[in-house]
Amino acid sequence: AQSVAQPEDQVNVAEGNPLTVKCTYSVSGNPYLFWYVQYPNRGLQFLLKYITGDNLVKGSYGFEAEFNKSQTSFHLKKPSALVSDSALYFCAVRDSFYNAGNMLTFGGGTRLMVKP
Amino acid sequence: DGGITQSPKYLFRKEGQNVTLSCEQNLNHDAMYWYRQDPGQGLRLIYYSQIVNDFQKGDIAEGYSVSREKKESFPLTVTSAQKNPTAFYLCASKDRGTQETQYFGPGTRLLVL
C-alpha cells in the first residue's frame, strides 16, 4: 500500500523569506515522489520528482525538494518566496513495487500564501 | 497544461442527465487517467487506461463510465447514477514506463442545475 500526508493545510510566509511545504509518505518498496502546483481553476503543473540518485532534487521556478529516507519525507523548499508562488501544492507518491496502472496517490494539498 | 486538452471548461448537468467530458492528448502517451477534485481535498482516481480498448476502475468509479477507442482520447461520462457530481475533473496522461510523470489537462468544472 502507498500513502502520502501533507500535515499543513496552509503555510504562510513573507515574500523574500524561505518556504517549506511538508510531505511524508509510506510505501512498501522504494518511493517515486512528485510535487505539483495548482493555480485557481487550473490543472496541476509538474514541479519536480525524485526517482533515484541525489537526495536534493531541483525543479521548476526555483523550487527544490529533499528526499529523506529515514524520515520518509520529501519536503518542498524555496530559498526566497515570491507572491506569485501563492498556490495549492500537492505531493504524490508511487511505490516502486508494481502497482496496476502505475497509479499515484496524492496528498490533500497545502495552500501556500506568500504575503508582500 | 500543454499537450492535453479538456472540454468544456464549465459544464452544467440537469437532474437525471448523462454528460460527457472530453480529454484529448497529442503527447503520444499510452496511459490516461481521470481524477475528481473536491474543494479543499486532494485528487481521487476515477478510471485509468494503460492502452487502447482497455481501462480499469479507480477508487471512486461508481456513477462514471469511460471509453478508450483511440490512443489520444479518453472521454468520461458522468451518469445519472452519480448523485453528487459537482466537482473539478482532471485528466492526465503518462508515457509507457515506470518513472514517467503524469501530465495534467486544464480541468472541467461540472455543476448541477
HADDOCK unambig.tbl for C-alpha pairs under 7 A between the chains (distance, minus, plus):
assign (segid A and resid 42 and name CA) (segid B and resid 106 and name CA) 5.06 0.50 0.50
assign (segid A and resid 42 and name CA) (segid B and resid 107 and name CA) 6.31 0.50 0.50
assign (segid A and resid 43 and name CA) (segid B and resid 1 and name CA) 6.64 0.50 0.50
assign (segid A and resid 43 and name CA) (segid B and resid 90 and name CA) 6.71 0.50 0.50
assign (segid A and resid 43 and name CA) (segid B and resid 104 and name CA) 5.83 0.50 0.50
assign (segid A and resid 43 and name CA) (segid B and resid 105 and name CA) 5.50 0.50 0.50
assign (segid A and resid 43 and name CA) (segid B and resid 106 and name CA) 4.10 0.50 0.50
assign (segid A and resid 43 and name CA) (segid B and resid 107 and name CA) 5.46 0.50 0.50
assign (segid A and resid 44 and name CA) (segid B and resid 104 and name CA) 5.69 0.50 0.50
assign (segid A and resid 45 and name CA) (segid B and resid 1 and name CA) 6.93 0.50 0.50
assign (segid A and resid 45 and name CA) (segid B and resid 104 and name CA) 6.92 0.50 0.50
assign (segid A and resid 46 and name CA) (segid B and resid 103 and name CA) 6.98 0.50 0.50
assign (segid A and resid 51 and name CA) (segid B and resid 99 and name CA) 6.97 0.50 0.50
assign (segid A and resid 101 and name CA) (segid B and resid 50 and name CA) 6.26 0.50 0.50
assign (segid A and resid 102 and name CA) (segid B and resid 98 and name CA) 6.75 0.50 0.50
assign (segid A and resid 106 and name CA) (segid B and resid 42 and name CA) 6.23 0.50 0.50
assign (segid A and resid 106 and name CA) (segid B and resid 43 and name CA) 6.12 0.50 0.50
assign (segid A and resid 107 and name CA) (segid B and resid 42 and name CA) 5.85 0.50 0.50
assign (segid A and resid 108 and name CA) (segid B and resid 41 and name CA) 5.20 0.50 0.50
assign (segid A and resid 108 and name CA) (segid B and resid 42 and name CA) 4.02 0.50 0.50
assign (segid A and resid 109 and name CA) (segid B and resid 41 and name CA) 6.86 0.50 0.50
assign (segid A and resid 109 and name CA) (segid B and resid 42 and name CA) 5.82 0.50 0.50
